[in-house]
């Protein structure tokens, strides 16, 4: 499989954390063997998970560093070993990259649910979640292979240095809420969303690990999964604003609230908290109707939380600190050195005393004469400059008149309107694959006027689509034949693209690649594709020819926005 997860996974139940509606299975706590040098990216807690059912425990597999799974994944370091399963840092020898692996005996009571959860999350195809790369049952083992993100930092670690800045907290809650809303639309829940499961990459993007898998490993279920995840997002925002956990018990290295005071708003816990974000966290936390967020309606689903975030005024990043320029230093030139290059900064230069000013009548007369000459020169130069500009203006007018009179086609092209052309429909276009399909569900996001949403391709093993095909794309239906001046395409990551167009006399949308002729090409993150010749068409094809890296050894194209103008 080709999708989702990171360094380790949240597999334990922190006692004293938020009273979510999710329910963990009852388990024994004996037989725990914890690795004393647990990886900092892992999310294991202090308790082990037992086995449901008969009361028997599945024996952990005898694994060791150097052991290979599927003749491909070489185990390097056990980051956590709990009752019945273990988590490892490993190396994918085929792709030469670090990965994480969770291993359970095939007879483990949760093996089936973990396998199903991993495969479901892998199908989501959303880069905001850490990717599950493989989920296999083999030789009496079930193992889940996921991304290892050495450059990502847990929210838990970030909060050891203090609360987040308002802009960072806003970005975190916005990206996490949007990602979880997308997951719930596909029927997936997290149920173990906490500061250890939220990571900030070196690029500044926030990513979520353990979607569905964390809960499956712990046997956690919920009758209200959307509410559970929404309340968890509210707790994340609360912690980011206050550096406190919004419940009485301490958790994730954060102090809880004072006992007996109940849930109080973040701006009452710490001075200087952004009021809008404070209210937002309360709307997500107090989502049982007894909201304490100053009479605002509670948010009970990630979708409602996304809507509430969208209604807030945008929080700008802090202004960069201003550094005063170095103090201006006067330079004293020796007589006869004017016009030479300035001395190297810091170099010692001999300082000479300037000659005394001329005090005689002759000196005063000389100064007035020089001033008069300078004024006369400036006046003459101004008149000459004005004459030159008037001559140039006259030539430009003559040129424009001749273009309009003698060449009507060129004149009309220069006066292109640039009026936006509405895209009526779009469809994915993959004519060189067996199913002729490439992520059709999200194709409408290329023209929804929201740069935060995007249509994306599948993963490939090289920028040239793994040498499987020459490209993939999106067909744009303009509703009728129109004059097209240019198309502006916004990507996530540098992407090579061609603009192709069907003939103006085409009756219906062509399904053959050869029916679309190339009219422009380019590469970058925002590419302006302007045909060299006048173009009339109803159907445009945005055709991706080279993909950007996703930073994990794979390549994927993402189209955030397309605009067409006449």
C-alpha positions as CSV (number, residue, x, y, z in Angstrom):
1,X,0.0,0.0,0.0
2,X,1.2,3.5,-0.6
3,X,0.1,5.9,2.2
4,X,0.4,7.0,5.9
5,X,2.0,7.3,9.8
6,X,5.6,8.6,11.8
7,X,8.2,7.7,14.3
8,X,6.1,5.8,16.7
9,X,2.4,5.6,17.7
10,X,0.2,6.5,20.6
11,X,-0.6,3.1,22.1
12,X,-1.2,3.7,25.8
13,X,-4.0,5.3,27.8
14,X,-2.8,8.3,29.9
15,X,-4.6,8.2,33.2
16,X,-6.1,11.5,34.2
17,X,-6.4,12.9,30.7
18,X,-9.6,14.5,29.3
19,X,-12.9,12.6,30.0
20,X,-13.5,11.8,26.3
21,X,-16.5,9.8,25.3
22,X,-14.2,7.2,23.7
23,X,-13.9,4.0,25.8
24,X,-10.8,1.9,26.1
25,X,-10.9,-1.9,26.7
26,X,-10.2,-3.1,30.2
27,X,-6.8,-4.6,30.4
28,X,-4.2,-5.9,32.9
29,X,-1.1,-4.0,33.7
30,X,1.4,-6.8,34.3
31,X,4.2,-8.0,32.0
32,X,5.2,-4.6,30.7
33,X,8.8,-4.4,29.3
34,X,9.5,-0.8,28.4
35,X,12.5,0.4,26.4
36,X,14.4,2.8,28.7
37,X,15.6,4.8,25.7
38,X,12.3,5.4,24.1
39,X,12.4,7.5,20.9
40,X,11.3,11.1,21.5
41,X,8.8,10.9,18.7
42,X,7.0,7.9,20.2
43,X,3.7,8.4,22.0
44,X,3.6,5.5,24.5
45,X,2.4,6.2,28.0
46,X,2.9,4.5,31.4
47,X,0.4,1.7,31.1
48,X,0.3,-1.5,29.0
49,X,-2.7,-2.8,27.1
50,X,-3.9,-6.3,27.9
51,X,-5.9,-8.8,25.7
52,X,-9.6,-8.9,25.7
53,X,-11.7,-12.1,25.7
54,X,-10.3,-15.2,27.3
55,X,-7.8,-13.4,29.5
56,X,-4.9,-15.0,27.7
57,X,-2.1,-12.8,26.3
58,X,-0.6,-13.3,22.9
59,X,3.2,-13.9,23.2
60,X,5.2,-11.1,21.7
61,X,7.2,-12.2,18.7
62,X,10.9,-12.9,19.2
63,X,12.4,-10.0,17.2
64,X,15.7,-8.3,17.4
65,X,17.8,-5.6,15.6
66,X,18.7,-6.8,12.2
67,X,15.6,-8.9,11.7
68,X,14.0,-8.4,8.3
69,X,10.3,-8.3,7.4
70,X,9.2,-9.1,3.9
71,X,13.0,-9.3,3.0
72,X,12.8,-5.5,2.9
73,X,12.2,-3.8,6.3
74,X,15.3,-4.2,8.5
75,X,14.5,-3.6,12.2
76,X,17.0,-1.2,13.8
77,X,15.8,-0.1,17.3
78,X,12.9,-1.1,19.4
79,X,11.4,2.2,20.6
80,X,8.6,0.7,22.7
81,X,7.6,-2.9,23.7
82,X,4.3,-3.3,25.3
83,X,2.3,-6.4,26.1
84,X,1.7,-8.2,22.9
85,X,3.1,-5.7,20.4
86,X,6.1,-3.5,19.8
87,X,7.2,-0.4,17.8
88,X,10.4,-0.2,15.9
89,X,12.6,2.2,13.9
90,X,13.5,0.4,10.8
91,X,15.1,0.9,7.3
92,X,13.3,0.2,4.0
93,X,16.2,-1.3,2.1
94,X,14.4,-1.1,-1.2
95,X,13.9,2.7,-1.0
96,X,16.8,3.4,1.3
97,X,14.8,5.4,3.9
98,X,13.9,5.2,7.5
99,X,10.4,3.9,8.4
100,X,8.5,3.0,11.6
101,X,7.0,-0.4,12.1
102,X,4.3,-1.6,14.6
103,X,4.3,-5.4,15.0
104,X,1.6,-7.7,16.6
105,X,1.2,-11.5,16.6
106,X,-1.4,-12.5,14.1
107,X,-3.3,-14.1,17.0
108,X,-3.5,-10.8,19.0
109,X,-7.1,-9.9,19.8
110,X,-6.6,-6.5,18.1
111,X,-4.6,-7.7,15.1
112,X,-7.6,-7.7,12.7
113,X,-8.8,-4.2,13.8
114,X,-5.3,-2.7,13.6
115,X,-4.9,-4.2,10.1
116,X,-8.2,-2.8,9.0
117,X,-7.6,0.6,10.5
118,X,-4.2,0.9,8.8
119,X,-5.5,0.0,5.4
120,X,-8.4,2.5,5.8
121,X,-6.2,5.4,6.8
122,X,-3.8,4.5,3.9
123,X,-6.6,5.1,1.4
124,X,-7.3,8.6,2.6
125,X,-4.4,10.1,0.6
126,X,-4.2,13.3,2.7
127,X,-0.7,14.7,3.2
128,X,-1.8,16.3,6.5
129,X,-1.7,12.8,8.0
130,X,1.5,10.8,8.6
131,X,1.3,8.0,5.9
132,X,0.8,4.3,6.3
133,X,3.1,2.8,3.8
134,X,2.3,-0.9,4.2
135,X,0.0,-3.1,6.2
136,X,0.7,-6.9,6.0
137,X,-0.1,-10.2,7.6
138,X,2.8,-12.6,7.1
139,X,4.4,-15.5,9.0
140,X,2.1,-15.2,12.0
141,X,2.8,-11.5,12.3
142,X,0.8,-8.4,11.5
143,X,2.9,-5.3,10.9
144,X,2.1,-1.8,9.9
145,X,4.8,0.3,8.2
146,X,4.6,4.1,8.4
147,X,6.5,7.2,7.8
148,X,9.4,8.2,10.0
149,X,9.7,12.0,10.3
150,X,13.1,12.8,12.0
151,X,12.7,16.5,11.2
152,X,9.2,16.8,12.8
153,X,8.6,18.0,16.4
154,X,5.7,16.9,18.7
155,X,3.5,19.6,20.1
156,X,4.4,18.1,23.5
157,X,8.1,19.1,22.9
158,X,7.2,22.5,21.5
159,X,5.2,23.4,24.6
160,X,8.2,22.7,26.9
161,X,9.5,26.1,25.8
162,X,6.2,27.9,26.6
163,X,2.8,28.6,24.9
164,X,2.7,29.1,21.2
165,X,2.5,32.5,19.6
166,X,-1.2,33.3,18.5
167,X,-0.3,32.9,14.8
168,X,1.3,29.5,15.4
169,X,-1.7,28.3,17.6
170,X,-4.1,29.6,14.9
171,X,-2.2,27.6,12.2
172,X,-2.2,24.5,14.3
173,X,-5.9,24.4,15.1
174,X,-6.8,25.4,11.6
175,X,-4.8,22.7,9.9
176,X,-5.7,20.0,12.5
177,X,-9.4,20.8,12.3
178,X,-9.4,20.8,8.5
179,X,-7.6,17.5,8.4
180,X,-9.9,15.8,10.8
181,X,-13.0,17.2,9.0
182,X,-11.7,15.6,5.8
183,X,-11.0,12.3,7.7
184,X,-14.5,12.2,9.1
185,X,-16.0,12.8,5.7
186,X,-14.4,9.5,4.7
187,X,-15.7,7.8,7.8
188,X,-12.3,7.8,9.7
189,X,-11.8,9.0,13.3
190,X,-8.7,9.4,15.4
191,X,-10.0,9.0,19.0
192,X,-6.5,9.5,20.5
193,X,-5.7,13.0,19.3
194,X,-3.3,14.5,21.9
195,X,-0.1,16.6,21.9
196,X,2.0,13.5,21.1
197,X,0.0,12.8,18.0
198,X,0.4,16.3,16.5
199,X,3.7,17.2,14.8
200,X,5.1,20.3,13.2
201,X,7.4,19.6,10.3
202,X,10.5,21.7,9.5
203,X,8.4,23.4,6.7
204,X,5.9,24.6,9.3
205,X,3.2,22.3,8.2
206,X,1.3,20.5,11.0
207,X,0.7,16.7,10.6
208,X,-1.3,14.2,12.5
209,X,-0.1,10.6,13.2
210,X,-1.9,7.5,14.2
211,X,-5.3,8.2,12.4
212,X,-7.5,5.2,13.3
213,X,-4.4,3.1,14.1
214,X,-3.7,4.5,17.6
215,X,-7.3,3.8,18.7
216,X,-7.2,0.3,17.2
217,X,-4.0,-0.6,19.0
218,X,-5.6,0.4,22.3
219,X,-9.0,-1.1,21.6
220,X,-10.7,2.3,21.8
221,X,-14.1,3.0,20.3
222,X,-16.6,5.8,20.6
223,X,-20.4,6.2,20.0
224,X,-19.7,9.9,19.1
225,X,-16.4,9.9,17.3
226,X,-16.8,13.4,15.8
227,X,-17.5,14.9,19.2
228,X,-14.6,13.0,20.7
229,X,-12.1,14.4,18.1
230,X,-13.6,17.9,18.3
231,X,-13.1,18.0,22.1
232,X,-9.6,16.7,21.6
233,X,-8.8,19.6,19.2
234,X,-10.1,22.0,21.7
235,X,-7.8,20.6,24.3
236,X,-4.9,20.9,21.9
237,X,-5.6,24.6,21.3
238,X,-6.1,25.2,25.1
239,X,-2.7,23.7,25.8
240,X,-1.1,25.7,23.0
241,X,-2.4,28.9,24.4
242,X,-1.8,28.3,28.1
243,X,0.8,25.6,28.4
244,X,-1.8,23.9,30.7
245,X,-3.9,20.8,30.2
246,X,-7.6,21.7,30.4
247,X,-8.4,19.0,33.1
248,X,-7.5,18.6,36.7
249,X,-5.0,15.8,36.1
250,X,-1.5,16.5,34.7
251,X,-0.8,14.9,31.3
252,X,1.7,15.0,28.4
253,X,4.2,17.0,30.6
254,X,1.6,19.7,31.2
255,X,0.1,20.8,34.5
256,X,-3.6,20.4,34.9
257,X,-6.0,23.1,36.1
258,X,-6.5,23.7,39.8
259,X,-8.9,21.2,41.4
260,X,-12.4,22.3,42.1
261,X,-12.4,25.4,39.8
262,X,-13.8,23.6,36.7
263,X,-13.1,24.5,33.1
264,X,-12.1,28.2,32.8
265,X,-11.3,30.0,29.6
266,X,-7.6,30.3,28.5
267,X,-7.6,34.1,28.8
268,X,-8.5,33.7,32.5
269,X,-5.6,31.2,33.0
270,X,-2.9,33.3,31.4
271,X,-2.7,37.0,30.6
272,X,-2.3,38.1,27.0
273,X,-4.1,35.1,25.4
274,X,-5.8,35.9,22.1
275,X,-9.5,36.3,22.9
276,X,-10.8,34.8,19.7
277,X,-8.7,31.7,20.1
278,X,-9.7,31.4,23.7
279,X,-13.4,31.4,22.8
280,X,-12.7,28.9,20.0
281,X,-11.1,26.4,22.4
282,X,-14.0,26.7,24.8
283,X,-16.6,26.2,22.0
284,X,-14.8,22.9,21.2
285,X,-14.2,21.7,24.8
286,X,-17.6,22.7,26.3
287,X,-19.5,21.0,23.4
288,X,-22.2,19.4,25.6
289,X,-24.4,22.6,25.5
290,X,-23.1,24.0,28.7
291,X,-20.6,26.2,26.9
292,X,-18.6,28.7,28.9
293,X,-17.5,30.6,25.8
294,X,-19.4,33.8,26.4
295,X,-22.7,32.6,24.9
296,X,-21.1,31.3,21.6
297,X,-22.7,28.1,20.2
298,X,-20.6,25.0,20.9
299,X,-18.8,23.1,18.1
300,X,-19.6,19.4,18.2
301,X,-17.9,18.3,14.9
302,X,-14.6,19.1,13.2
303,X,-16.7,20.6,10.3
304,X,-18.4,23.0,12.6
305,X,-15.0,23.9,14.1
306,X,-13.6,24.6,10.7
307,X,-16.5,26.9,10.0
308,X,-16.0,28.8,13.3
309,X,-12.3,29.2,12.4
310,X,-13.2,30.6,9.0
311,X,-15.5,33.2,10.6
312,X,-12.6,34.5,12.8
313,X,-10.5,37.5,11.6
314,X,-7.3,36.1,10.2
315,X,-4.4,36.3,12.6
316,X,-1.3,37.7,11.0
317,X,2.2,36.4,11.8
318,X,4.3,38.6,14.1
319,X,6.2,41.4,12.4
320,X,10.0,40.6,12.1
321,X,12.1,42.4,14.6
322,X,13.5,45.7,13.2
323,X,17.3,46.0,13.3
324,X,18.6,49.5,13.4
325,X,21.1,50.2,10.6
326,X,24.7,51.1,11.8
327,X,25.2,54.7,12.6
328,X,26.3,56.8,9.7
329,X,30.0,57.7,9.9
330,X,31.4,60.7,8.2
331,X,34.4,60.2,6.0
332,X,37.1,62.9,5.7
333,X,38.9,62.8,2.4
334,X,42.4,63.9,1.9
335,X,42.9,66.7,-0.5
336,X,43.0,65.3,-4.1
337,X,41.4,61.9,-3.3
338,X,37.8,62.8,-4.1
339,X,36.2,60.2,-6.5
340,X,38.4,57.3,-5.3
341,X,36.8,54.1,-3.9
342,X,35.7,54.3,-0.2
343,X,38.2,52.7,2.2
344,X,37.4,49.2,3.4
345,X,35.2,49.3,6.5
346,X,37.2,49.1,9.6
347,X,40.5,49.9,7.9
348,X,42.6,52.5,9.7
349,X,43.0,55.6,7.6
350,X,45.2,58.6,8.2
351,X,43.1,61.5,9.3
352,X,44.3,64.9,8.0
353,X,43.0,68.3,9.1
354,X,41.1,70.0,6.3
355,X,42.5,73.3,5.1
356,X,41.1,76.4,6.7
357,X,38.2,78.0,4.8
358,X,38.9,80.9,2.5
359,X,38.2,84.1,4.3
360,X,39.3,86.5,1.6
361,X,37.0,88.5,-0.6
362,X,38.3,86.5,-3.6
363,X,37.2,83.2,-2.0
364,X,33.7,84.5,-1.4
365,X,33.3,85.6,-5.0
366,X,34.6,82.3,-6.2
367,X,32.0,80.4,-4.2
368,X,29.1,82.5,-5.5
369,X,30.3,82.0,-9.1
370,X,30.4,78.3,-8.7
371,X,26.9,78.3,-7.2
372,X,25.6,80.3,-10.1
373,X,27.1,78.0,-12.6
374,X,25.6,74.9,-10.9
375,X,22.1,76.5,-10.9
376,X,22.4,77.3,-14.6
377,X,23.6,73.8,-15.4
378,X,20.7,72.3,-13.5
379,X,18.2,74.5,-15.3
380,X,19.6,73.6,-18.7
381,X,19.6,69.9,-17.9
382,X,15.9,70.1,-16.8
383,X,14.9,71.7,-20.1
384,X,16.8,69.1,-22.1
385,X,15.2,66.3,-20.1
386,X,11.7,67.7,-20.7
387,X,12.3,67.9,-24.4
388,X,13.5,64.3,-24.6
389,X,10.5,63.1,-22.7
390,X,8.1,65.0,-25.0
391,X,9.8,63.6,-28.0
392,X,9.5,60.1,-26.7
393,X,5.9,60.6,-25.8
394,X,5.2,61.8,-29.4
395,X,6.9,58.7,-30.8
396,X,4.9,56.4,-28.6
397,X,1.6,58.0,-29.6
398,X,2.6,57.7,-33.3
399,X,3.5,54.0,-32.8
400,X,0.2,53.3,-31.0
401,X,-1.7,55.1,-33.7
402,X,0.0,53.2,-36.5
403,X,-0.6,49.8,-34.7
404,X,-4.2,50.6,-34.3
405,X,-4.6,51.8,-37.8
406,X,-2.4,49.4,-39.8
407,X,-2.7,46.2,-37.7
408,X,-6.1,45.7,-36.2
409,X,-5.4,42.1,-35.0
410,X,-2.3,43.2,-33.0
411,X,-4.1,46.1,-31.5
412,X,-7.0,43.9,-30.3
413,X,-4.5,41.4,-28.8
414,X,-2.7,44.1,-26.9
415,X,-6.0,45.3,-25.5
416,X,-7.0,41.8,-24.2
417,X,-9.7,42.2,-21.5
418,X,-8.3,39.8,-18.9
419,X,-11.9,39.1,-17.8
420,X,-12.2,36.0,-15.6
421,X,-13.8,32.9,-17.3
422,X,-15.8,30.7,-15.0
423,X,-14.9,27.0,-14.9
424,X,-18.2,25.1,-15.0
425,X,-16.9,21.6,-14.4
426,X,-13.7,19.6,-14.0
427,X,-12.7,16.0,-14.2
428,X,-9.6,14.0,-13.6
429,X,-7.8,12.8,-16.7
430,X,-5.5,9.7,-16.6
431,X,-5.8,8.1,-20.1
432,X,-2.6,6.0,-19.7
433,X,-3.7,3.9,-16.7
434,X,-6.0,0.9,-16.5
435,X,-8.9,2.5,-14.7
436,X,-8.4,6.0,-16.4
437,X,-8.9,7.6,-13.0
438,X,-6.8,9.7,-10.6
439,X,-8.4,10.9,-7.4
440,X,-11.8,12.0,-8.9
441,X,-13.4,12.9,-5.6
442,X,-11.3,16.0,-5.0
443,X,-11.1,17.3,-8.6
444,X,-13.6,20.1,-7.9
445,X,-11.1,21.7,-5.5
446,X,-9.0,23.1,-8.4
447,X,-11.6,25.8,-9.0
448,X,-13.3,26.3,-5.6
449,X,-11.5,29.6,-5.0
450,X,-9.8,28.2,-1.9
451,X,-6.0,27.8,-2.1
452,X,-6.1,25.8,1.1
453,X,-7.8,22.9,-0.7
454,X,-6.3,20.9,-3.5
455,X,-6.6,18.0,-5.9
456,X,-3.7,15.6,-5.8
457,X,-2.3,12.7,-7.8
458,X,-1.4,9.3,-6.5
459,X,2.1,8.7,-5.1
460,X,4.9,7.8,-7.6
461,X,8.5,6.6,-7.2
462,X,10.0,9.2,-9.4
463,X,9.2,12.7,-10.7
464,X,8.3,11.2,-14.1
465,X,5.4,9.2,-12.7
466,X,7.7,6.2,-12.0
467,X,8.1,5.9,-15.8
468,X,4.6,4.4,-15.9
469,X,3.0,7.2,-17.9
470,X,3.8,10.6,-19.4
471,X,1.5,12.5,-17.1
472,X,-1.9,13.0,-15.6
473,X,-4.2,16.1,-15.5
474,X,-7.5,17.8,-15.1
475,X,-9.9,18.7,-17.9
476,X,-11.6,22.1,-17.4
477,X,-15.1,22.7,-19.0
478,X,-15.6,26.4,-19.7
479,X,-19.3,25.9,-20.5
480,X,-19.0,27.1,-24.1
481,X,-16.4,28.0,-26.7
482,X,-14.6,31.2,-25.4
483,X,-11.5,33.3,-26.2
484,X,-8.8,32.1,-23.7
485,X,-6.0,34.6,-22.9
486,X,-4.2,32.7,-20.2
487,X,-4.6,30.1,-17.4
488,X,-2.9,30.6,-14.0
489,X,-2.2,27.3,-12.0
490,X,-1.2,27.2,-8.4
491,X,0.6,24.1,-7.1
492,X,1.9,22.9,-3.8
493,X,5.6,22.3,-4.7
494,X,7.5,23.0,-8.0
495,X,5.6,21.2,-10.7
496,X,6.1,21.0,-14.5
497,X,2.8,21.5,-16.5
498,X,1.4,21.9,-20.0
499,X,-1.7,23.7,-21.0
500,X,-3.5,21.8,-23.7
501,X,-6.8,22.6,-25.5
502,X,-9.4,20.8,-27.6
503,X,-10.5,22.2,-31.0
504,X,-13.1,24.9,-30.9
505,X,-15.4,22.8,-33.1
506,X,-15.4,19.8,-30.8
507,X,-19.0,18.8,-30.0
508,X,-18.4,17.0,-26.7
509,X,-15.6,16.6,-24.2
510,X,-12.8,14.5,-25.8
511,X,-11.6,11.4,-24.0
512,X,-8.4,10.9,-26.0
513,X,-5.1,12.6,-25.1
514,X,-4.3,13.3,-28.7
515,X,-7.5,15.4,-29.0
516,X,-5.8,18.1,-26.8
517,X,-3.1,20.1,-28.5
518,X,-0.3,21.7,-26.5
519,X,-0.6,25.6,-26.4
520,X,1.7,26.5,-23.5
521,X,4.0,25.1,-20.8
522,X,5.9,26.1,-17.7
523,X,7.0,25.0,-14.2
524,X,7.0,26.4,-10.6
525,X,4.5,26.8,-7.8
526,X,2.4,29.5,-9.6
527,X,2.6,29.0,-13.3
528,X,1.0,31.5,-15.9
529,X,0.3,29.6,-19.1
530,X,-0.3,32.0,-22.0
531,X,-0.9,30.6,-25.5
532,X,1.4,32.1,-28.2
533,X,-1.5,32.4,-30.6
534,X,-5.2,33.4,-30.1
535,X,-7.0,30.5,-28.6
536,X,-10.7,29.6,-28.7
537,X,-11.9,26.5,-27.0
538,X,-14.4,25.1,-24.5
539,X,-12.2,22.3,-23.0
540,X,-8.7,22.9,-21.5
541,X,-6.4,20.3,-20.1
542,X,-4.0,21.1,-17.3
543,X,-1.5,18.3,-17.9
544,X,1.2,17.6,-15.2
545,X,4.4,16.3,-16.6
546,X,6.8,16.3,-13.7
547,X,6.0,16.0,-10.0
548,X,7.6,17.5,-6.8
549,X,9.0,15.3,-4.0
550,X,6.9,14.8,-0.9
551,X,10.0,14.7,1.2
552,X,9.6,11.0,2.0
553,X,11.1,9.4,-1.1
554,X,8.0,9.7,-3.2
555,X,6.6,12.2,-5.6
556,X,3.0,13.6,-5.9
557,X,1.4,16.5,-7.6
558,X,-1.1,18.9,-5.9
559,X,-3.2,21.5,-7.8
560,X,-4.5,24.1,-5.4
561,X,-6.1,26.6,-7.8
562,X,-6.7,27.2,-11.5
563,X,-8.0,30.5,-12.9
564,X,-8.7,31.2,-16.6
565,X,-9.0,34.7,-18.1
566,X,-9.9,35.9,-21.6
